[in-house]
Amino acid sequence: MSSSAGGWFVILLALVCANLPFVNQRLFAAVGLRWKDARKPLWVRVAELIVWYAVAGAAGFAVEAGLGNTFPQGWQFYAITACMMLVFAFPGFTWQYLVKHRTA
C-alpha cells in the first residue's frame, strides 16, 4: 500500500469510527443491549468514541509500521488527532441529537 493510500485509509476509517457511536443503538455497533430509554446514554457514546479513537490510532500505527519506521509522537499529535476525531463525529452527533426524529 502506498503512503497516500494508507493515509486516506486511516482518515476514512477514523471518519467511520467517529460516527459509529451515534448512528446506532448497539454497544460498539455489535452488542444489542436494552437501555431504559430507547437510546444509548451520552456517556456510553463518549466512551465508545474513545475506544474507536484508539482503534483508528492502532490502524494508523499499523499502516505506518508497514511503510517503514514508526516515529515517536508527542502530546501535540494526540491532542490534534483527538480534536480531529471530535470534528469527524459532528455529523453523527448532529443526526442523533439535533435532528428531530419522528416517533411512530
Phi, psi and omega in degrees: 000133179286165182293326178293314179295321178296320177297315178294324177299315181293321179295315178293323176296318178295322178297315178293314181297326180291330183265345180303318180296338187260343185264358178216169181254009179268154178281121184056031177060017182225319187264116178276116178242155177268120176263155176303309174274168179286347183245154175292145174292156182297323182295328177291320179296320179293319177297319177297320180299322178294318179294317179294329174298317178294322178296314179295322177294320177295322177294320177297319177297320180295319178295317179296319179294326178290335180274342182156215181288143174270152182249141178291143182244143177266184182295333180298319180299314182290326177294317181292316181290328176293319177294322178295323177295321177294321177294319177297330182280351184301317179299318179293319177298316179298315181295321184284319190248337185253341178270133180281123180258144177283138175255124183258000000 
